[in-house]
Amino acid sequence: MSTFLSKLARFRQKYGDYRCLICSKRVAREPALCSGCQSILPWLDSSVCLICGAFSPCGCTARSVSEDPFQSRLAVFDYAFPVDALLKRFKYQEKRAIGRNLGLLLGQIALHNGLAQGIDILLPVPLAWRRRRHRGFNQASDIAEACSEVIAVPCSKSILRRRSDTPRLAGLSPAERRFAVLGAFAATDEVIGQRVVLIDDVMTSGATCLELNRELRDRGAASVSVWTIARAIDATSPSLTDH
């Protein structure tokens, strides 16, 4: 499917056939977002703490920031309308062009912020096999592949896997989420000495990425960063489904 999307992207690039992801207005290039729709998107800025997901000033101290296990964190949007609706269409209606365009945008912002320097590999967060079988694809992989095109860093879908199928995290407390994903992931020795970036669509409590960070560090990764399309400002919301 990714090969088809790449061919389609090249065709559209040649003939200029792009439509805004939100309003369907014709646009000149990817990421396919017209200027009007860009102005209404819930972009994240420095007023939101990417560690806890709360508005600053939050409870995170200088010590907690300095002890953050991630080399860098990046989230483009608040998980709010219309980004939440776009991500749901992408995942549940198989509108995979949305994932590609959001992945391209993620890569552009990583480059703009200087975060892509010194990165060795992008790792999409692995999807539970039942959800993968039902959905037919892993949304994090689509995002990571598009991001890889922009920052010229390879993406691997084979380094990380799930050891077990974890329960849905919606409605669980942060402590319950951490317990639910404990020991759920495995990484290969290919990460030894590598500076890696975890890629996903949404971060809520951060439990999934924290457990992946623990596994990657135990396997010998030099550093771990996490980049997502969206960050939930209220990570305890029962309407949020994962991560």
N, C-alpha and C positions, 0 to 999 in steps of 0.2 A: 504493500500500500504506500509506503514511504517513497518508493521509486516512482509510482504513479503521480504522487503529489509533487515530486521534484520536476517531473516532465511537464506537469500542468503549470507549475510555477514558471518554468522556462518559456512555455508558450505565452503565458500572460505577460511575462516580462518583455518578450519580443513584440507583442501586439498591443500592449497597454490595456489589457482587459482585466481590470481589478474593480471590485465593488467593496465599499465600506462594510465592515463586519456588522455594523449596527443599523445604518440607515439605507444601505445598498446603493448609495450615490457612487458614481464612477470616480475612481481615484487613479493617480498616475503610477503608483508603485506600492509594493509591500513595505512595511506592515499596512494592511488595507484599512486605514482609519482616516476619515475626512477630518478637516480642521474643526468643523463644528462639533463632531462627536468627541474628538479629543478634548475639547474644552469642557465637556460635561462628565468625563471619566473621573472616578475617585482616586486620583493619583496620591500615593503616599509621599509624605515629606518628613522633615526632621521633627515635626510635632508628635510623631508616633515612635515609640520605642520598639525596635524590631526584636528585642530580646523577650519582652513580656507581652507585647501587643497592646499596650495601654498608651493613652495620651500622656505626653511629658508635661510636667514632672511626674514621674511614676515612682514605684518603689525600688527600682534598680539603682544601686549605688555605684560609685566609681569602681569599687572592688568587684562587684558583680559583672561590670562591663569588662574589666581587665581580665577576669577569669572566664569570660565567655568561651566555651569549648570550640566555637567556630572561628575560623580565620577571618571570614567575612560573611555578612548576611545581606541579602538583597531581596526586596519585594517591591513590585512595581505599583500595585494597587491595593486599596482596602477591598476586602471581600464584601462588596456592596453593589447595588444596582448601578449600571447594567453589566458589570463584570461578572457578578455571580450568575446572571442569566446566560451570559456568553459561555462560561465554563460548563454550565449544565447542558447547554446545547451541544457543546463539543463532546462531552463525555457520554451523555445519555441518548443523543440523537445522531451520534457519529458524524458530526459536522467537523471533520478533521482539519479543514482549512483554517478554522478558528485557532486550533492548537498551533498550527504552523506559524500563523501570523503573530500570535502572542509570544511564541518562542523567538521569532526574529526580533520582536520588540525587546524582549528580555536581554538578548545578546547585544543589541544596540546600546541599551542603558548600562549594561556591564562594561562595555567598551568606554562609554562616555565617563563613567565613574572611575575608570582605571582599575577595575577589579579583575579584568581578564589577563592581566600580566602575571606571569609566573604560574599559570594553571596548566596542569598536565593532562587532565581527563575529566569529562563530564559523566556523571553516573545518575541516570534516572532512578527515582525511588521505585522499587519493584512492586507490582500490584499483586494482591492476593490471587491465587490461581483461579479460584471460583469466579471472581469478578472479571479476571482476564478472559476466561472462557465465555462468560456471559456477554461481555462488552465487545470482545473481539480484538482489543488493542489496549495498550497501556498509555494513558494520556501523558504521563511524564516522559515517556520515550519520544513521543511526537514533539513535545516542547524542547527536549534536549537536542534532538537531531537538528531542529531549525536553529536553535541557539548556537550549535556547533558550526553551522554554515557561516554565521556572522563573525564569531570570534576566532575561527580557524583552530579550534581545539577539538581533538577527537572525542567521540561519544561511545561508550561501551554499554551494551545491554546484557552482557554475560558475567560481569564481575560480581554483581550483587544478586542475591536470590533470597526468597523467603524460605526459612526452614519449616514454618508452620503457618497455617491460615489463621490470622488473628480475628477476634470478633470485631464487629463494627464499633467504632469509638464514640459515636454520637451519644450524647447524654451522660457520658462517664466523666467523673472528676479528673483533674490533672493527674492525681496520684493513681487512679484506676487506669488511666490511659497508659502511664508509664509501665505499670505492672502487666497490662495486656500485651504489650509489644516486647517485653523482656525476653531476650534470646530468640527473637523471631527471625533474625536475618543472619545471613552468612556472606562473607566476601572471600574472594580468591586471593592468592598471594601476589597477583598482579598489581595490587595497590602498594606494595612495599616501596617506601621512599617516594611515593607519588603525592602530588598536591591535587586533591580532588574537589570537585564541586557536586553536591547533591542537587538534583533538579526535580521540582514537583510543581503541581498546579497551585495548591493552597497550603499554607501553614496555619494551624490553629493553636493547639497547646504546645506543639513542637515535640511531642513524645516520640513520634516515629523517627524524626530526623536525629534526635538525641540518641536514640538506640542505635541507629545506623552509624552515627559518629563514634559511639563506643566500640562497635564491631570493627569499623575501619581503622581506628587507632590501635586496637588490639592486634590487628593484622599487619600493622606497620606503616600505615599511611602517614606521610610527613605532615599534612594539614588537611583539614576538611572545612569547606565552606558550604553554605546553603543558599540557593537562589530559587525564588518562587514567583509565580505570576501575581499572587495575592497573599495578603496577610490578614487574618481575622483580627479586628480590633478587640472584639469581645470573644476570647477563645473559649469561654464556657457556654456559648450559645448552643442549645440542643439541636438547632437546625443545621449545624455544621457536621459534616460526616466523617472527617478523618484528620489525621496528622497532628 
